[in-house]
Amino acid sequence: MWYFAWILGVLLACAMGVLAAVWFEFHKDDITPDKGLKHR
């Protein structure tokens, strides 16, 4: 049943990649070219 753990790991890695992409998409407006990350 090693394949079960392997596919769960692959799916978890893909989910983390999607979540990171969504997070960067929503927070890309917080990054300015001259000052870096804006503090709210």
PEHURA-V502453 format. One record per helix or strand of 3 or more residues. SS is the DSSP state (@ for helix, = for strand). FROM is the first residue (numbers start at 1). LEN is the number of residues. If there is no record, write none. Layout:
ss	from	len
SS	FROM	LEN
SS	FROM	LEN
This chain:
ss	from	len
@	2	29
